[in-house]
């Protein structure tokens, strides 16, 4: 399971087990993903000179940095946290693995764990740890508004740090979504916060374990099915009457 699948997996565990349709080419989706990758690179490296980035994207980001006047240190202070931390944790043993190799091979490393259903993989955009305190920030570059409150994906990003700390119930988890759209070029990021507890982390862990152990549980809803790659192979969706266009 990928951390990004947490919300749907908990609500509809069958989405983890049913066959997925391959995604076809989508120019708009790919352009948005490439832009997001470049912005994440700048966040981590304080540079727009990302290998393989399109010249137009680099020029646009350079202009955005100038016109917005963003202070990178204000949002992701150097020395006070870690960028782009890749992890995998096991829902049966609660073992945590951390990737420390070359960034280019990180996706291949995660894929090796993702193929095994009991493992959850992800990359935390920015994180910081202290005594009984964990901070996790997720950078979003799209237009769709995302709330940090009760965000299952954010809880999953925080999970490996919480497991490493020994699953403390007395613990404060600061979770945030930092949304920074491409346009307007003058726009600064917007950040919204949510504070979770160790008890909420324990509940989330139990929810993830339930998703893993309930592959036949289907819950077709507009929200669950709209972007689910399994829906054309899901008998519950096919008989649900949900009316958006199937693909």
Backbone torsions as a table, in degrees:
resi	resn	phi	psi	omega
1	UNK	NA	139.3	172.1
2	UNK	-90.6	147.3	179.0
3	UNK	-56.9	-34.0	-179.3
4	UNK	-67.0	-14.6	179.5
5	UNK	-93.1	2.1	-170.9
6	UNK	-57.5	-47.4	-175.5
7	UNK	-58.8	-50.9	-178.1
8	UNK	-69.4	-37.9	-177.7
9	UNK	-62.3	-40.8	-179.9
10	UNK	-69.2	-40.5	-178.7
11	UNK	-75.4	-33.5	-177.7
12	UNK	-141.4	83.5	-175.8
13	UNK	-56.0	-28.1	-178.9
14	UNK	-62.0	-21.5	179.8
15	UNK	-64.4	-17.2	176.9
16	UNK	-85.0	-22.1	-171.1
17	UNK	-106.9	-28.5	-177.0
18	UNK	-71.8	151.3	177.8
19	UNK	-61.2	141.4	179.5
20	UNK	-101.3	138.5	172.9
21	UNK	-75.7	139.1	177.1
22	UNK	-65.7	143.0	178.2
23	UNK	-82.7	128.5	177.0
24	UNK	-80.7	175.3	179.1
25	UNK	-63.1	142.3	178.9
26	UNK	-146.8	103.0	-172.6
27	UNK	-61.5	-44.1	-178.3
28	UNK	-64.4	-43.1	179.7
29	UNK	-64.1	-42.4	-178.9
30	UNK	-66.6	-39.3	178.7
31	UNK	-64.3	-41.5	178.6
32	UNK	-64.5	-40.4	179.6
33	UNK	-65.5	-41.0	179.7
34	UNK	-64.5	-39.4	176.9
35	UNK	-63.5	-45.8	179.7
36	UNK	-60.6	-40.8	178.8
37	UNK	-61.7	-41.0	179.5
38	UNK	-65.4	-43.4	-179.8
39	UNK	-64.8	-39.6	176.4
40	UNK	-63.7	-38.4	177.5
41	UNK	-61.1	-46.4	178.8
42	UNK	-61.0	-43.3	179.9
43	UNK	-55.9	-42.5	-176.9
44	UNK	-78.5	-39.5	-168.8
45	UNK	-108.6	-6.3	-176.8
46	UNK	55.6	40.1	-178.6
47	UNK	-153.7	147.4	175.4
48	UNK	-100.6	3.3	-176.9
49	UNK	-84.6	62.4	179.9
50	UNK	-83.7	126.8	178.2
51	UNK	-56.7	131.2	177.0
52	UNK	85.6	-5.6	179.6
53	UNK	-71.4	146.9	178.9
54	UNK	-70.9	144.2	-178.6
55	UNK	-61.6	-36.0	-179.0
56	UNK	-67.4	-38.4	177.6
57	UNK	-65.8	-42.3	-179.7
58	UNK	-63.4	-44.5	179.2
59	UNK	-62.4	-40.2	-179.7
60	UNK	-65.8	-43.3	-179.6
61	UNK	-68.1	-40.0	176.4
62	UNK	-57.6	-42.6	179.0
63	UNK	-66.4	-40.6	179.9
64	UNK	-64.4	-41.7	178.5
65	UNK	-60.8	-40.1	-179.6
66	UNK	-70.1	-48.2	-173.8
67	UNK	-73.7	-33.0	-179.3
68	UNK	-80.6	-26.7	-178.3
69	UNK	68.9	25.4	-176.4
70	UNK	-60.3	139.4	174.0
71	UNK	-104.1	104.9	-176.8
72	UNK	-58.3	-36.3	-178.3
73	UNK	-66.2	-27.0	178.7
74	UNK	-69.4	-33.7	-174.2
75	UNK	-94.6	-39.1	-178.4
76	UNK	-138.5	78.4	-172.2
77	UNK	-63.9	131.4	179.1
78	UNK	-62.3	135.3	176.9
79	UNK	84.1	-6.0	-178.9
80	UNK	-111.4	5.5	179.0
81	UNK	-171.0	178.5	-178.6
82	UNK	-118.9	140.7	177.5
83	UNK	-97.3	144.1	166.8
84	UNK	49.1	60.1	179.9
85	UNK	-91.3	113.0	-179.9
86	UNK	-88.6	140.3	-175.1
87	UNK	-145.8	165.8	169.0
88	UNK	-147.2	136.3	174.9
89	UNK	-135.5	151.0	-172.6
90	UNK	-99.6	126.2	-177.5
91	UNK	-75.4	-12.8	179.1
92	UNK	-95.7	-39.2	-176.5
93	UNK	-106.1	-14.9	-176.0
94	UNK	64.7	21.6	173.2
95	UNK	-70.8	140.4	178.8
96	UNK	-117.1	134.4	174.7
97	UNK	-118.2	142.0	-179.9
98	UNK	-121.5	138.2	178.5
99	UNK	-92.5	127.7	-178.7
100	UNK	-125.5	11.2	-176.9
101	UNK	-87.7	-162.9	-180.0
102	UNK	-63.5	135.4	-176.4
103	UNK	-56.7	-34.5	-175.8
104	UNK	-64.3	-27.2	-177.4
105	UNK	-96.2	3.0	-176.7
106	UNK	-60.9	-41.0	-179.0
107	UNK	-65.4	-39.3	178.0
108	UNK	-64.8	-38.3	178.4
109	UNK	-62.6	-45.4	179.1
110	UNK	-65.1	-38.2	-178.8
111	UNK	-60.8	-32.9	179.0
112	UNK	-63.4	-30.5	177.2
113	UNK	-89.2	-35.1	-177.0
114	UNK	-61.0	-29.9	-179.1
115	UNK	-67.8	-15.1	-179.7
116	UNK	-104.6	119.0	-168.1
117	UNK	-60.0	-27.0	-176.4
118	UNK	-79.5	-4.6	-179.9
119	UNK	-102.9	142.1	172.9
120	UNK	-115.3	133.1	-179.2
121	UNK	-121.7	158.2	177.3
122	UNK	-178.6	174.2	174.3
123	UNK	-131.3	119.7	-179.7
124	UNK	-84.4	122.3	-175.5
125	UNK	-60.8	-43.0	178.8
126	UNK	-155.5	136.9	-178.1
127	UNK	-147.5	153.8	175.8
128	UNK	-145.7	146.8	-177.7
129	UNK	-130.8	145.8	173.7
130	UNK	-150.3	-179.1	178.4
131	UNK	-57.9	112.4	178.4
132	UNK	57.9	27.9	178.8
133	UNK	-140.9	128.3	177.2
134	UNK	-128.4	133.4	177.1
135	UNK	-120.3	133.7	179.1
136	UNK	-136.1	130.3	177.2
137	UNK	-125.0	136.3	179.1
138	UNK	-117.7	121.9	-179.1
139	UNK	-90.3	122.9	176.9
140	UNK	-113.7	133.7	-178.4
141	UNK	-114.1	4.3	178.5
142	UNK	-89.4	177.5	-177.1
143	UNK	-87.5	-21.3	-175.4
144	UNK	-68.8	121.6	-178.7
145	UNK	-67.7	137.1	-178.2
146	UNK	-128.9	130.3	179.4
147	UNK	-97.8	142.3	176.1
148	UNK	-77.6	-23.6	-174.4
149	UNK	-63.8	125.6	179.2
150	UNK	53.7	35.7	-177.6
151	UNK	-85.1	112.7	-174.8
152	UNK	-66.5	-35.6	178.9
153	UNK	-63.1	-43.3	178.0
154	UNK	-63.4	-41.4	177.3
155	UNK	-60.5	-38.0	178.6
156	UNK	-69.2	-37.1	175.3
157	UNK	-62.2	-35.2	-179.9
158	UNK	-78.0	-19.3	-171.9
159	UNK	-57.5	-47.0	-177.7
160	UNK	-62.6	-32.7	178.2
161	UNK	-70.0	-39.3	178.9
162	UNK	-67.7	-40.2	176.5
163	UNK	-64.1	-41.7	179.2
164	UNK	-62.6	-32.1	-179.9
165	UNK	-77.4	-5.0	178.5
166	UNK	97.0	20.6	178.9
167	UNK	56.4	49.5	-178.7
168	UNK	-70.1	134.6	175.0
169	UNK	-79.1	-28.0	174.3
170	UNK	-93.0	91.8	-175.0
171	UNK	-160.7	144.1	179.0
172	UNK	-112.5	126.6	-178.8
173	UNK	-112.2	113.5	176.6
174	UNK	-93.7	112.2	-178.6
175	UNK	-113.2	137.7	-178.8
176	UNK	-143.4	148.9	169.5
177	UNK	-110.5	123.9	174.4
178	UNK	-108.1	111.6	-176.2
179	UNK	-104.6	123.2	-178.1
180	UNK	-137.9	93.5	-177.9
181	UNK	-72.2	159.5	179.0
182	UNK	-64.4	-41.9	-179.8
183	UNK	-122.1	147.0	1.9
184	UNK	-73.6	152.9	-178.0
185	UNK	-64.3	-23.0	179.8
186	UNK	-84.7	-7.6	-173.2
187	UNK	-74.2	139.6	174.1
188	UNK	-94.1	162.5	177.3
189	UNK	-62.5	157.4	171.7
190	UNK	-121.4	130.5	-175.9
191	UNK	-120.9	130.6	172.9
192	UNK	-121.7	146.2	-169.9
193	UNK	-116.4	157.8	169.0
194	UNK	-147.9	136.5	177.1
195	UNK	-104.6	117.7	178.1
196	UNK	-105.7	159.7	-179.2
197	UNK	-108.4	169.4	174.3
198	UNK	-61.4	-34.1	177.8
199	UNK	-65.3	-39.2	177.2
200	UNK	-67.5	-33.6	175.0
201	UNK	-65.1	-41.6	178.8
202	UNK	-63.4	-42.5	178.1
203	UNK	-62.6	-40.7	179.5
204	UNK	-65.1	-40.9	177.8
205	UNK	-60.5	-42.7	178.3
206	UNK	-65.0	-36.4	177.5
207	UNK	-65.5	-40.5	177.9
208	UNK	-65.8	-40.0	177.9
209	UNK	-64.0	-38.9	177.5
210	UNK	-63.6	-41.3	179.3
211	UNK	-60.5	-43.1	179.6
212	UNK	-62.7	-38.8	-172.7
213	UNK	-92.2	5.9	-176.7
214	UNK	-129.5	57.8	-173.9
215	UNK	-65.2	-16.7	-180.0
216	UNK	-93.9	0.4	-176.7
217	UNK	-84.1	115.3	-177.1
218	UNK	-114.9	138.6	179.3
219	UNK	-140.6	78.9	-177.6
220	UNK	-71.7	120.7	173.6
221	UNK	-139.5	163.2	178.9
222	UNK	-56.4	-45.2	-176.9
223	UNK	-67.2	-41.9	-179.2
224	UNK	-68.6	-37.7	-168.4
225	UNK	-93.2	-24.2	-170.5
226	UNK	-53.5	-46.1	-177.0
227	UNK	-111.5	18.7	-178.2
228	UNK	-84.8	127.0	-179.5
229	UNK	-76.0	-4.9	-179.4
230	UNK	-95.7	-10.3	-164.4
231	UNK	-60.0	-33.8	179.7
232	UNK	-73.3	-9.4	177.2
233	UNK	-111.8	14.4	-175.1
234	UNK	-109.4	114.4	-179.3
235	UNK	-63.0	-31.4	179.9
236	UNK	-69.1	-39.4	177.2
237	UNK	-67.5	-43.4	-174.7
238	UNK	-64.3	-22.2	178.4
239	UNK	-110.2	10.8	-173.4
240	UNK	-82.9	-23.5	-175.5
241	UNK	81.0	4.6	176.0
242	UNK	-62.2	131.4	-160.5
243	UNK	-102.8	-4.9	179.8
244	UNK	-68.5	160.7	-175.0
245	UNK	-62.3	130.3	178.4
246	UNK	-87.4	147.7	178.6
247	UNK	-140.1	NA	NA
